[in-house]
């Protein structure tokens, strides 16, 4: 949508791996009218209008003009009711989330990030190829970019291609189009793995959920070294409680296997809601489990010894590599 504003005549094609708008961390599912954000829980931006000395400054390979643009976009969406500002006390504590008053502001998507991404695509008038995975980028004799898909099909003759994928995947797709120093740095960027889940329960558990979460939407769990990182009550974010399914998103700690993460999640909900496991299983209406094998950045560009300099994104002719690994970690603020 932002690209459309800059280049209204552009032909925009988006390759989306999922069967719906999901992006990097926008996976979700609708449970009886309650949308569950399974990956990112909030949209986080720097408050460029505050008096904090770092609020609208260059830093972490991001320019002040881009920081301000992100802030203004978030404010516009808030004004339309698409985003709702969350108090820091409503959010769980984690090493990835910046909870600095006067500097960072966190927003919930009132209808979920999936519907918000769908809106962006609609505003961009983009052609979207769902369930499409790029396999290789090729630059043709005329300098245009062709994209070879995993099913053998090709999308041809793009003036520019923007890669919004993990560093390791970007190297596999277009390593021969990048400089040796860029490839070397991107190969040394590392990620952890996490399991992110959403569970929908019968509305009969609404009182139990309210008693556990109280006035907050999230609870952090990994202080005790257990397998789970975060519980996020989706109904509190959506202001949908009475007569709606009780929907809880759960994030594991790094390195937990999917089966173990699911078992730990249901055990945790059973204990915290004060309901036996047998009863909880009966009240379970649906679930979705995402095994993010390449999840949060554990070593971004800033953690490397390299002479590679990147400002916002890496530009290599018609190729643009846009990744959070150029700045800080994937879940930073999320």
C-alpha positions in Angstrom: 0.0 0.0 0.0 2.9 2.4 0.8 4.5 1.5 -2.6 1.3 2.3 -4.4 1.3 5.8 -2.9 4.8 6.4 -4.2 4.3 4.7 -7.6 0.6 4.7 -8.4 1.1 3.2 -11.9 3.2 0.3 -10.7 2.1 -3.3 -11.3 2.5 -5.1 -8.0 2.6 -8.8 -7.6 2.9 -10.5 -4.1 3.9 -14.1 -3.6 2.4 -15.3 -0.4 3.3 -18.8 0.9 0.1 -19.1 3.0 -3.4 -19.5 1.6 -4.3 -16.1 3.1 -2.4 -12.8 3.9 0.1 -13.8 6.5 3.5 -12.2 5.7 6.4 -13.1 8.0 4.7 -13.2 11.4 1.0 -12.5 10.5 -0.2 -16.1 10.8 -3.7 -16.4 12.3 -7.0 -18.1 12.3 -10.6 -17.1 12.8 -12.4 -19.0 15.6 -16.1 -18.4 15.5 -15.6 -14.7 14.8 -12.6 -14.2 17.1 -9.4 -13.7 15.2 -6.3 -15.2 16.7 -2.9 -13.6 16.0 -0.6 -16.5 16.3 2.7 -14.8 15.5 3.1 -11.1 16.1 0.8 -9.8 18.9 1.3 -6.1 18.5 2.4 -3.5 15.9 5.2 -1.6 17.5 6.5 1.8 16.4 8.7 4.5 17.9 6.8 7.5 19.0 8.4 10.1 16.7 6.3 12.8 18.3 7.6 12.4 21.8 10.3 14.5 23.5 12.5 11.4 24.0 16.0 12.2 22.5 16.0 8.9 20.6 12.4 9.1 19.4 13.1 10.4 15.9 16.7 9.7 15.4 18.8 7.5 13.1 19.8 4.2 14.7 20.0 0.5 14.3 20.4 1.0 10.5 17.0 2.8 10.2 16.7 6.4 9.2 14.7 9.0 11.1 12.5 9.7 8.1 11.4 6.0 8.0 10.8 6.0 11.8 8.5 9.1 11.4 6.7 7.6 8.4 5.9 4.4 10.4 4.7 6.5 13.3 2.4 8.6 11.1 1.0 5.4 9.4 0.2 3.9 12.7 -1.5 7.0 13.9 -3.6 7.1 10.8 -4.7 3.5 11.3 -5.4 4.3 15.0 -7.6 7.2 13.9 -9.6 4.9 11.7 -10.1 2.4 14.5 -8.0 -0.3 12.7 -5.4 -0.2 15.5 -5.9 0.2 19.2 -3.2 1.4 21.5 -2.3 -1.0 24.3 -1.0 0.1 27.7 2.4 -1.4 28.5 0.9 -3.0 31.6 -1.4 -5.0 29.4 1.5 -6.7 27.7 3.7 -9.5 28.8 7.4 -8.8 29.5 9.9 -10.4 27.1 13.4 -9.9 26.0 12.1 -9.0 22.5 9.6 -6.3 23.4 10.6 -2.7 23.9 8.4 -1.3 26.7 9.9 2.2 27.1 7.4 4.9 28.0 7.9 7.9 25.7 9.7 5.9 23.1 7.8 2.8 22.0 4.1 2.5 21.4 2.4 -0.8 20.9 -0.9 -1.3 19.0 -3.3 -4.2 18.8 -5.0 -4.8 15.4 -8.7 -4.6 16.3 -9.7 -7.2 13.8 -6.3 -9.1 13.7 -3.2 -8.8 11.6 -4.5 -11.1 8.9 -7.4 -8.8 8.0 -5.1 -5.8 8.3 -2.6 -7.3 5.8 -5.6 -8.1 3.5 -6.5 -4.4 3.6 -3.0 -3.4 2.7 -3.0 -5.7 -0.3 -6.4 -4.4 -1.4 -5.2 -0.7 -1.1 -2.1 -1.6 -3.1 -4.3 -3.1 -5.8 -1.8 -6.0 -5.8 -2.1 -9.3 -7.6 -1.6 -11.9 -4.9 -0.4 -15.5 -5.6 -1.4 -17.4 -2.6 0.3 -20.7 -1.7 3.2 -19.6 -3.9 6.9 -20.1 -2.9 9.7 -18.6 -4.9 12.6 -20.9 -5.7 15.0 -18.8 -7.6 15.5 -15.2 -8.9 17.0 -14.8 -12.4 18.0 -11.5 -14.1 17.2 -11.7 -17.8 19.3 -10.3 -20.7 17.3 -7.0 -20.6 18.0 -6.5 -16.9 14.5 -7.4 -15.7 13.9 -9.9 -12.9 12.2 -13.3 -13.4 10.9 -15.3 -10.4 10.9 -19.1 -10.7 8.3 -20.7 -8.4 8.7 -24.1 -6.6 6.0 -25.5 -8.9 8.1 -24.7 -12.0 6.0 -21.7 -13.1 7.6 -18.4 -13.7 6.6 -14.8 -13.0 8.4 -12.7 -15.5 9.8 -9.3 -16.3 9.7 -7.4 -13.0 11.5 -4.0 -12.9 12.2 -4.7 -9.2 11.9 -7.6 -6.7 11.6 -7.1 -3.0 12.6 -10.1 -0.8 10.9 -10.1 2.6 12.2 -13.4 3.8 14.8 -14.6 6.4 18.4 -14.0 5.5 19.2 -17.6 4.8 16.3 -17.9 2.3 17.3 -14.7 0.6 20.8 -16.1 0.0 19.3 -19.2 -1.5 17.0 -17.3 -3.8 19.4 -14.6 -5.0 22.9 -15.2 -3.6 24.4 -14.9 -7.1 22.9 -11.5 -7.5 24.5 -10.1 -4.3 28.0 -9.0 -3.4 30.3 -11.5 -1.7 30.3 -9.3 1.5 26.5 -9.3 1.6 26.3 -13.1 1.1 29.0 -13.6 3.8 27.1 -11.5 6.3 23.7 -12.9 5.6 25.0 -16.5 6.0 26.2 -15.6 9.5 22.9 -14.2 10.6 21.2 -16.8 12.8 17.7 -17.6 14.0 16.0 -19.6 16.7 13.0 -21.9 16.3 9.7 -21.5 18.1 6.3 -23.0 18.2 3.3 -20.6 18.1 -0.2 -21.9 18.8 -3.8 -20.8 19.1 -6.5 -22.6 21.0 -10.3 -21.9 21.0 -12.3 -23.0 24.0 -16.0 -23.1 24.7 -17.4 -19.7 26.0 -18.0 -21.5 29.3 -14.4 -20.8 30.2 -14.8 -17.0 29.9 -15.0 -16.6 33.7 -11.9 -18.8 34.1 -9.9 -16.7 31.6 -11.0 -13.5 33.2 -9.9 -14.7 36.6 -6.5 -15.7 35.3 -5.7 -12.7 33.0 -7.5 -10.1 35.1 -7.0 -6.7 33.5 -4.1 -7.7 31.2 -4.1 -9.5 27.8 -0.8 -11.3 28.2 1.1 -13.3 30.8 4.8 -14.2 30.5 5.7 -17.7 31.6 9.3 -18.4 31.0 10.7 -16.9 34.2 10.9 -20.4 35.6 12.9 -21.9 32.7 9.8 -23.9 31.4 9.0 -24.6 27.8 6.4 -21.8 27.3 7.1 -18.1 26.8 3.8 -16.3 26.5 0.0 -16.6 26.9 -2.0 -14.0 25.0 -5.8 -13.7 25.5 -7.1 -12.7 22.1 -10.6 -11.8 23.3 -9.1 -9.0 25.5 -7.4 -7.6 22.4 -10.6 -7.7 20.4 -12.9 -6.7 23.2 -14.9 -9.9 22.4 -15.7 -11.8 25.6 -19.4 -12.7 26.3 -20.8 -15.5 24.2 -17.6 -15.8 22.1 -15.1 -18.7 22.0 -12.2 -18.1 24.5 -9.2 -17.9 22.3 -5.6 -18.0 23.7 -2.4 -17.8 21.7 0.7 -19.5 23.1 4.3 -19.0 22.2 6.9 -21.6 23.2 10.5 -20.8 24.2 13.2 -21.4 21.6 14.0 -25.0 20.6 10.8 -26.7 21.9 9.4 -29.5 19.6 5.8 -29.0 18.4 4.3 -32.0 20.2 6.0 -30.9 23.5 4.9 -27.3 23.0 1.3 -28.3 22.5 1.3 -30.6 25.5 2.8 -27.9 27.7 0.3 -25.3 26.4 -2.7 -27.4 27.2 -1.3 -28.3 30.6 -0.6 -24.6 31.3 -4.1 -23.5 30.4 -5.6 -26.4 32.4 -3.6 -25.3 35.5 -4.1 -21.6 35.2 -7.8 -21.8 34.3 -8.5 -24.3 37.1 -10.0 -26.9 34.8 -9.1 -30.5 34.6 -7.3 -31.7 31.5 -10.2 -34.0 30.6 -12.7 -31.2 30.8 -10.4 -28.8 28.9 -10.2 -31.3 26.1 -13.9 -31.5 25.9 -14.2 -27.7 25.8 -11.5 -27.4 23.1 -13.3 -26.2 19.9 -10.3 -25.8 17.6 -6.6 -25.1 17.4 -3.8 -24.1 15.0 -0.1 -24.9 15.5 2.7 -23.2 13.6 6.2 -24.7 13.8 8.4 -21.7 13.0 11.7 -23.4 12.2 13.3 -20.1 11.2 11.8 -17.7 13.7 13.3 -14.9 15.7 16.7 -13.5 14.7 19.2 -14.5 17.4 22.2 -12.8 15.6 21.3 -9.8 13.4 23.7 -7.7 11.3 24.5 -5.6 14.3 25.9 -8.7 16.0 28.4 -9.4 13.2 32.0 -8.2 12.6 31.6 -7.0 9.0 32.2 -4.0 6.8 28.8 -4.3 5.2 26.7 -1.2 5.7 22.9 -1.4 5.2 20.4 1.5 5.7 16.9 0.1 6.1 17.3 -2.5 3.4 19.9 -3.8 1.0 19.7 -2.6 -2.6 21.4 -4.5 -5.4 20.2 -3.1 -8.7 16.6 -4.2 -9.2 16.8 -6.5 -6.2 15.9 -5.2 -2.7 16.5 -7.4 0.3 14.2 -6.1 3.1 14.6 -7.9 6.4 14.3 -7.2 10.1 17.8 -8.9 10.4 19.3 -5.7 9.1 18.2 -3.9 12.3 17.2 -5.9 15.3 15.5 -9.2 16.2 12.4 -10.4 14.4 10.0 -10.1 17.3 11.5 -6.8 18.5 8.4 -5.0 19.8 6.1 -7.8 18.9 
